[in-house]
Amino acid sequence: MLDPVLLRKDLNTVVERLKRRGIDFDVERFNALEAQRKQIQVATENLQASRNTLAKQIGQRKAKGEDAADLLAQSQQIPSQLKELENQLNGIKTELESWLMAIPNLPHESVPVGKDEHENVEQRRWLPQQGYVQDQLPPDLGFDPQDHVSVGEKLGLDFETAAKLSGARFSFLRGQMARLHRALAQFMLDTQTTKHGYTECYTPYMVNSSTLMGTGQLPKFKQDMFWVTKGKVEEDEVNPNAEDMYLISTSEITLTASVQNSILAEQDLPLRLTAHTPCFRSEAGSGGRDVRGMIRQHQFDKVEMVQVVQPSQSYEALEQMTQHAEHILQALQLPYRVVLLCTGDMGFGAAKTYDLEVWIPAQNTWREISSVSNCEAFQARRMNARFRNAQGKPELVHTLNGSGLAVGRALVAVLENYQQADGTVKVPEVLQPYMGGLTVLTPDA
């Protein structure tokens, strides 16, 4: 959530930075709410001053033995008047907060202005055996590549069974394909924990609405979620204890929200957390994009990275986390590039985001496999997540999140980049210990 104090002190800057994201902030509405707030606060202060004056006058009259009934009558009306003003002020605060909850984060000054993904800016690219290169594409495989569906269906990737069980945008993995999927997740977790210093976590797959409000998925993105109602609801009867519970779209939600309503010790920062979980997304608005295969699914697995840091360290942490995700792709020997997202392509809560895009030979293009974002204090303000700074005062933390990596898309990239002309698929060297020493996936296995 945007900082209300910043809005009051430097409204023009906020308006200008939101315009970079294509957001027209309603200045007139904000100024009207501010005027009401100030009016109520002045009235409250005047009443409080009157209460103090009356108390003093009542004391003076009583000390002289004089009648103070008229002053007492005036004094007794003040509490109800103050309560009414408090209710009005709370109403304004609620309206402002509800409004700000639907407004995205301010972009960092270094974020390029643009409308969509076509205006993102490439930072670097990396190819196996060559390292970092300029504008170079990966070499051809030496034959016409098949897409991951054609390759994977012979190796245990079963979309027909998944469709029978659940419909479109689900997958069912068997045998060596399921094992490769698990190997990828285990390798990612082991790398993030043993080499990059993250603490492995196991988190709930369902959360309540307040958790999603804190991390920014609600109220704006409810249609992107799957949810169920907790508590039985009889026909024509409303259960007052019923509550919507939401399937997580990423473990960023649970890892980040683990510090909500907390004051962390300065020495406990940075906090680095990781988890492997399934993720559930309705893909509302995605239309017919990527219906074939595993690129865009309702259920997929991801190894997530989250850091909770002091504000002065968050942009250093952003670069570090991006490198942590890159390390996975380099270890898997998969071609990739890093792009800086423009203002029109960033996520709702992000102030700055890098996407990692892996090469997909059958599509002859790069596809997102990780997104690493600094949300600054945007989530922390919604969650009331703070730390006690060097002066001993509570201060909002900064939160960062990133995929390390999306497991299903990593599987797609391995199938396509490691495929061979005979329909077999080489197993990346770093995954072979997780595969019991298996070096090649074969259709007849």
C-alpha positions as CSV (number, residue, x, y, z in Angstrom):
1,M,0.0,0.0,0.0
2,L,1.2,3.5,-0.7
3,D,2.4,5.6,2.2
4,P,-0.4,8.1,3.2
5,V,2.2,10.4,4.7
6,L,4.0,10.6,1.3
7,L,0.7,11.4,-0.4
8,R,0.2,14.3,2.0
9,K,3.8,15.6,1.8
10,D,4.6,15.1,-1.9
11,L,1.4,14.3,-3.8
12,N,2.7,15.6,-7.1
13,T,5.6,13.1,-7.1
14,V,3.3,10.2,-6.3
15,V,0.9,11.3,-9.2
16,E,3.8,11.6,-11.6
17,R,5.3,8.1,-10.7
18,L,1.9,6.4,-11.0
19,K,1.4,7.9,-14.4
20,R,4.5,6.0,-15.5
21,R,2.5,2.9,-14.7
22,G,-0.5,4.2,-16.7
23,I,-2.4,5.0,-13.5
24,D,-4.3,8.3,-13.2
25,F,-4.5,9.1,-9.5
26,D,-7.7,10.9,-8.5
27,V,-6.2,14.0,-6.9
28,E,-9.6,15.7,-6.4
29,R,-10.9,12.7,-4.4
30,F,-7.8,12.5,-2.3
31,N,-7.8,16.3,-1.5
32,A,-11.5,16.0,-0.6
33,L,-10.8,13.2,1.9
34,E,-7.9,15.1,3.3
35,A,-10.0,18.2,3.8
36,Q,-12.6,16.2,5.7
37,R,-9.9,14.5,7.8
38,K,-8.3,17.8,8.7
39,Q,-11.7,19.4,9.5
40,I,-12.6,16.5,11.8
41,Q,-9.2,16.6,13.5
42,V,-9.5,20.4,14.1
43,A,-13.0,19.8,15.6
44,T,-11.7,17.0,17.8
45,E,-8.8,19.2,19.0
46,N,-11.2,22.0,19.8
47,L,-13.5,19.7,21.7
48,Q,-10.6,18.3,23.7
49,A,-9.5,21.8,24.5
50,S,-13.1,22.8,25.6
51,R,-13.2,19.7,27.8
52,N,-10.0,20.7,29.5
53,T,-11.2,24.3,29.9
54,L,-14.5,23.2,31.3
55,A,-12.8,20.8,33.8
56,K,-10.7,23.6,35.0
57,Q,-13.7,26.0,35.4
58,I,-15.7,23.3,37.1
59,G,-12.9,22.8,39.6
60,Q,-12.6,26.5,40.3
61,R,-16.3,26.9,40.9
62,K,-16.4,23.9,43.2
63,A,-13.5,25.3,45.1
64,K,-15.4,28.5,45.7
65,G,-18.6,26.6,46.7
66,E,-20.4,27.8,43.6
67,D,-22.9,26.0,41.4
68,A,-21.3,24.3,38.3
69,A,-24.3,22.5,37.0
70,D,-24.4,24.4,33.6
71,L,-20.7,23.6,33.0
72,L,-21.2,19.9,34.0
73,A,-24.0,19.7,31.5
74,Q,-21.8,21.0,28.7
75,S,-18.9,18.7,29.8
76,Q,-21.2,15.6,29.7
77,Q,-22.1,16.2,26.1
78,I,-18.4,16.2,24.9
79,P,-17.7,12.4,25.1
80,S,-20.6,11.6,22.7
81,Q,-19.5,14.4,20.4
82,L,-15.9,13.1,20.4
83,K,-17.2,9.6,19.7
84,E,-19.2,10.8,16.7
85,L,-16.1,12.6,15.4
86,E,-14.0,9.4,15.9
87,N,-16.5,7.4,13.9
88,Q,-16.4,10.0,11.1
89,L,-12.6,9.9,11.1
90,N,-12.5,6.1,11.0
91,G,-14.9,6.2,8.1
92,I,-12.6,8.4,6.1
93,K,-9.6,6.3,7.1
94,T,-11.4,3.2,5.9
95,E,-12.4,4.7,2.6
96,L,-8.8,5.9,2.0
97,E,-7.3,2.6,2.9
98,S,-9.8,0.6,0.7
99,W,-9.0,2.9,-2.2
100,L,-5.2,2.7,-1.7
101,M,-5.4,-1.1,-1.4
102,A,-6.3,-1.2,-5.1
103,I,-3.5,1.1,-6.3
104,P,-0.1,-0.4,-7.4
105,N,3.3,0.3,-6.0
106,L,5.4,3.3,-7.2
107,P,8.1,2.3,-9.7
108,H,11.7,2.8,-8.8
109,E,13.4,5.6,-10.6
110,S,15.6,3.1,-12.6
111,V,12.6,1.3,-14.1
112,P,12.1,2.1,-17.8
113,V,8.7,3.6,-18.8
114,G,6.8,1.4,-21.2
115,K,3.4,0.0,-21.9
116,D,4.0,-3.8,-22.1
117,E,6.5,-6.6,-22.4
118,H,7.8,-5.3,-25.8
119,E,9.4,-2.3,-24.0
120,N,11.3,-4.4,-21.4
121,V,15.1,-3.9,-21.5
122,E,17.5,-6.8,-21.8
123,Q,20.3,-6.7,-19.2
124,R,22.4,-9.7,-20.2
125,R,22.2,-13.2,-21.7
126,W,24.0,-16.4,-21.0
127,L,24.7,-19.5,-23.2
128,P,26.2,-22.8,-22.1
129,Q,29.9,-23.2,-23.0
130,Q,30.1,-19.5,-23.9
131,G,28.9,-17.7,-20.8
132,Y,27.7,-14.1,-21.1
133,V,27.2,-13.0,-24.7
134,Q,25.8,-10.0,-26.6
135,D,22.7,-10.6,-28.8
136,Q,23.7,-14.1,-29.6
137,L,21.2,-16.9,-29.9
138,P,21.8,-20.5,-28.8
139,P,23.1,-22.8,-31.6
140,D,20.6,-25.0,-33.4
141,L,20.1,-28.5,-32.1
142,G,21.1,-29.9,-35.5
143,F,17.6,-31.2,-36.3
144,D,14.0,-29.8,-36.2
145,P,13.2,-29.6,-32.5
146,Q,9.9,-31.0,-31.2
147,D,8.0,-29.1,-28.6
148,H,7.9,-30.4,-25.0
149,V,4.5,-32.0,-25.5
150,S,5.6,-34.2,-28.4
151,V,8.8,-35.1,-26.6
152,G,7.3,-35.6,-23.1
153,E,4.3,-37.6,-24.1
154,K,6.6,-40.5,-25.0
155,L,8.4,-40.2,-21.7
156,G,5.4,-40.1,-19.2
157,L,3.8,-36.7,-19.7
158,D,0.1,-37.5,-19.8
159,F,-2.3,-34.7,-20.7
160,E,-5.1,-37.0,-21.6
161,T,-5.4,-38.4,-18.1
162,A,-5.1,-34.9,-16.6
163,A,-7.9,-33.6,-18.8
164,K,-10.1,-36.5,-17.7
165,L,-9.5,-35.8,-14.1
166,S,-9.5,-32.0,-14.0
167,G,-10.0,-30.5,-17.4
168,A,-7.6,-28.3,-19.5
169,R,-4.4,-26.7,-18.1
170,F,-3.4,-29.7,-15.9
171,S,-0.8,-32.3,-16.3
172,F,-0.3,-35.9,-15.1
173,L,3.3,-37.1,-14.9
174,R,4.4,-40.8,-14.8
175,G,7.6,-42.7,-14.2
176,Q,10.8,-41.0,-15.3
177,M,8.9,-37.8,-16.1
178,A,7.6,-37.5,-12.6
179,R,11.1,-38.3,-11.2
180,L,12.7,-35.6,-13.4
181,H,10.1,-33.1,-12.1
182,R,10.9,-34.1,-8.5
183,A,14.7,-34.0,-9.2
184,L,14.4,-30.4,-10.5
185,A,12.6,-29.3,-7.3
186,Q,15.0,-31.0,-5.0
187,F,18.0,-29.6,-6.8
188,M,16.6,-26.1,-6.6
189,L,15.8,-26.4,-2.9
190,D,19.2,-27.9,-2.1
191,T,21.0,-25.1,-4.0
192,Q,19.0,-22.3,-2.4
193,T,19.5,-23.7,1.1
194,T,23.1,-25.0,1.0
195,K,24.7,-22.4,-1.3
196,H,22.6,-19.3,-1.0
197,G,21.7,-19.3,2.7
198,Y,17.9,-19.7,2.6
199,T,15.9,-21.5,5.3
200,E,13.7,-24.2,3.9
201,C,10.0,-23.9,4.9
202,Y,6.9,-26.0,4.5
203,T,3.9,-23.8,4.4
204,P,0.1,-24.1,4.1
205,Y,-1.4,-24.3,0.6
206,M,-4.5,-22.4,1.7
207,V,-4.7,-19.0,3.4
208,N,-7.3,-16.6,4.6
209,S,-8.3,-13.3,3.0
210,S,-6.3,-11.1,5.4
211,T,-3.1,-12.9,4.4
212,L,-3.8,-12.1,0.8
213,M,-4.7,-8.5,1.6
214,G,-1.3,-8.1,3.2
215,T,0.7,-9.5,0.3
216,G,-1.4,-7.7,-2.3
217,Q,-3.4,-10.4,-4.1
218,L,-6.6,-9.1,-2.7
219,P,-8.8,-7.2,-3.3
220,K,-7.6,-6.6,-6.9
221,F,-6.8,-10.1,-8.1
222,K,-9.5,-12.3,-6.6
223,Q,-10.5,-13.6,-10.0
224,D,-7.0,-15.0,-10.5
225,M,-7.4,-17.2,-7.4
226,F,-9.1,-20.5,-6.6
227,W,-11.0,-20.5,-3.3
228,V,-13.4,-22.6,-1.2
229,T,-15.7,-21.7,1.6
230,K,-14.7,-22.9,5.1
231,G,-17.7,-23.9,7.1
232,K,-20.9,-25.6,5.9
233,V,-23.5,-23.4,4.2
234,E,-27.0,-24.9,4.1
235,E,-29.3,-24.1,1.2
236,D,-31.1,-20.8,1.8
237,E,-29.2,-20.4,5.1
238,V,-26.1,-18.2,5.6
239,N,-23.5,-19.6,8.1
240,P,-22.0,-16.6,10.0
241,N,-18.9,-18.6,10.6
242,A,-18.2,-19.4,7.0
243,E,-14.9,-18.0,5.6
244,D,-13.4,-18.0,2.2
245,M,-10.0,-19.9,2.1
246,Y,-7.8,-19.4,-0.9
247,L,-5.4,-21.8,-2.6
248,I,-2.0,-20.0,-2.9
249,S,-0.9,-18.8,-6.3
250,T,2.7,-18.8,-5.0
251,S,4.5,-19.5,-1.7
252,E,5.6,-15.8,-1.8
253,I,2.3,-15.3,0.0
254,T,2.9,-17.6,2.9
255,L,6.6,-16.9,3.2
256,T,6.2,-13.1,3.1
257,A,3.1,-13.1,5.4
258,S,5.0,-15.1,8.0
259,V,6.3,-11.8,9.3
260,Q,2.9,-10.0,9.4
261,N,2.1,-8.1,12.6
262,S,5.7,-8.6,13.8
263,I,8.6,-6.5,15.0
264,L,11.8,-8.2,14.0
265,A,15.1,-7.7,15.7
266,E,17.6,-5.8,13.6
267,Q,20.2,-8.7,14.0
268,D,17.6,-11.2,12.5
269,L,17.8,-9.4,9.2
270,P,18.1,-10.3,6.4
271,L,15.6,-13.1,6.6
272,R,15.9,-15.6,3.7
273,L,13.2,-18.1,3.2
274,T,12.5,-20.7,0.5
275,A,9.8,-23.3,-0.1
276,H,8.7,-25.8,-2.7
277,T,4.9,-25.8,-3.1
278,P,2.2,-26.3,-5.7
279,C,0.7,-23.1,-7.0
280,F,-2.8,-22.6,-8.2
281,R,-3.9,-19.9,-10.6
282,S,-7.2,-19.5,-12.5
283,E,-5.4,-17.7,-15.4
284,A,-8.3,-15.3,-15.6
285,G,-7.9,-13.2,-18.8
286,S,-5.2,-15.4,-20.3
287,G,-7.6,-16.4,-23.1
288,G,-6.2,-19.0,-25.5
289,R,-2.6,-18.3,-24.7
290,D,-0.4,-21.4,-24.1
291,V,-3.2,-23.9,-23.8
292,R,-1.0,-26.6,-25.2
293,G,1.5,-28.1,-22.8
294,M,2.9,-26.9,-19.4
295,I,3.7,-23.3,-20.0
296,R,0.5,-21.9,-18.5
297,Q,-1.3,-24.2,-16.1
298,H,-3.9,-24.0,-13.3
299,Q,-1.6,-26.1,-11.0
300,F,2.2,-26.0,-11.1
301,D,5.1,-26.3,-8.8
302,K,7.6,-23.6,-7.8
303,V,10.6,-23.1,-5.6
304,E,10.2,-19.6,-4.2
305,M,12.7,-17.3,-2.6
306,V,11.8,-14.5,-0.2
307,Q,14.0,-12.0,1.6
308,V,12.9,-9.6,4.4
309,V,15.6,-6.9,4.7
310,Q,16.4,-3.5,6.1
311,P,15.3,-0.7,3.6
312,S,18.9,0.3,2.9
313,Q,19.8,-3.2,1.7
314,S,16.8,-4.1,-0.5
315,Y,18.3,-3.2,-3.9
316,E,21.5,-5.0,-3.1
317,A,19.3,-8.0,-2.2
318,L,17.4,-7.7,-5.5
319,E,20.6,-8.1,-7.5
320,Q,21.7,-11.0,-5.2
321,M,18.4,-12.9,-5.6
322,T,18.5,-12.5,-9.4
323,Q,21.9,-14.1,-9.3
324,H,20.6,-16.9,-7.1
325,A,18.0,-17.7,-9.8
326,E,20.5,-17.4,-12.5
327,H,22.8,-19.9,-10.8
328,I,20.1,-22.6,-11.1
329,L,19.9,-22.0,-14.9
330,Q,23.6,-22.0,-15.3
331,A,24.0,-25.2,-13.3
332,L,21.3,-26.8,-15.6
333,Q,23.2,-25.5,-18.6
334,L,20.1,-23.8,-20.0
335,P,20.4,-20.7,-22.2
336,Y,18.7,-17.6,-20.6
337,R,18.5,-13.9,-20.5
338,V,17.7,-11.3,-17.9
339,V,15.3,-8.4,-18.7
340,L,14.4,-5.4,-16.6
341,L,10.6,-5.0,-16.8
342,C,9.1,-1.7,-17.8
343,T,6.5,0.1,-15.8
344,G,3.6,-1.3,-17.8
345,D,4.7,-5.0,-17.4
346,M,5.5,-5.0,-13.6
347,G,3.5,-6.8,-11.0
348,F,1.1,-4.9,-8.8
349,G,3.3,-4.8,-5.7
350,A,6.7,-4.5,-7.3
351,A,8.9,-1.4,-7.4
352,K,11.4,-3.0,-9.6
353,T,11.5,-6.5,-11.3
354,Y,13.9,-8.6,-13.3
355,D,12.6,-11.5,-15.3
356,L,14.7,-14.5,-16.3
357,E,13.7,-15.9,-19.6
358,V,14.9,-19.4,-20.7
359,W,15.3,-20.4,-24.4
360,I,12.6,-22.7,-25.8
361,P,13.9,-24.2,-29.1
362,A,10.5,-25.3,-30.5
363,Q,9.1,-21.8,-30.1
364,N,12.4,-20.2,-31.1
365,T,12.0,-17.6,-28.4
366,W,12.7,-16.8,-24.7
367,R,10.0,-17.6,-22.1
368,E,9.8,-16.4,-18.5
369,I,11.0,-18.9,-15.9
370,S,11.6,-16.6,-13.0
371,S,10.5,-13.1,-11.8
372,V,12.4,-11.4,-9.0
373,S,10.9,-8.3,-7.5
374,N,11.6,-5.7,-4.8
375,C,8.4,-4.6,-3.2
376,E,10.1,-2.1,-0.9
377,A,7.7,-1.3,2.0
378,F,4.5,-1.8,-0.1
379,Q,3.7,-5.3,1.4
380,A,5.1,-4.5,4.8
381,R,2.8,-1.5,5.2
382,R,-0.2,-3.7,4.4
383,M,1.0,-6.4,6.7
384,N,2.4,-4.2,9.5
385,A,5.7,-6.0,9.3
386,R,8.5,-4.0,11.0
387,F,11.9,-4.2,12.6
388,R,13.5,-2.3,15.4
389,N,16.2,-0.1,13.9
390,A,19.5,1.1,15.4
391,Q,17.7,3.9,17.3
392,G,15.3,1.3,18.8
393,K,12.3,2.6,16.8
394,P,10.0,0.3,14.8
395,E,10.5,0.8,11.0
396,L,8.8,-1.0,8.1
397,V,10.9,-3.8,6.5
398,H,11.4,-4.2,2.7
399,T,10.2,-7.5,1.2
400,L,11.5,-9.2,-2.0
401,N,10.4,-12.3,-3.8
402,G,11.5,-14.4,-6.7
403,S,11.2,-17.8,-8.3
404,G,14.1,-20.1,-7.9
405,L,12.7,-21.5,-10.2
406,A,9.3,-22.5,-11.7
407,V,9.6,-26.3,-11.7
408,G,7.2,-27.0,-14.6
409,R,8.8,-24.5,-16.9
410,A,12.2,-25.8,-16.0
411,L,11.0,-29.2,-17.0
412,V,9.8,-27.8,-20.3
413,A,13.2,-26.2,-20.9
414,V,15.1,-29.4,-20.1
415,L,12.9,-31.5,-22.4
416,E,13.3,-29.1,-25.3
417,N,17.0,-28.1,-24.9
418,Y,18.2,-31.6,-24.0
419,Q,16.2,-33.5,-26.6
420,Q,18.0,-35.7,-29.2
421,A,17.0,-36.6,-32.7
422,D,16.0,-40.2,-31.7
423,G,13.4,-39.0,-29.2
424,T,15.5,-39.5,-26.1
425,V,16.3,-36.7,-23.7
426,K,19.7,-36.3,-21.9
427,V,19.5,-35.7,-18.2
428,P,21.4,-32.6,-17.1
429,E,24.6,-33.6,-15.2
430,V,23.6,-31.8,-12.0
431,L,20.3,-33.8,-11.9
432,Q,21.8,-37.2,-12.5
433,P,22.5,-37.9,-8.7
434,Y,18.8,-37.2,-8.1
435,M,17.8,-39.6,-10.9
436,G,19.8,-42.5,-9.5
437,G,22.6,-42.0,-12.0
438,L,20.2,-42.1,-15.0
439,T,21.8,-40.2,-17.9
440,V,19.2,-40.5,-20.6
441,L,15.3,-40.7,-20.7
442,T,14.1,-43.1,-23.2
443,P,10.6,-43.7,-24.6
444,D,10.7,-47.5,-23.8
445,A,11.8,-47.0,-20.1
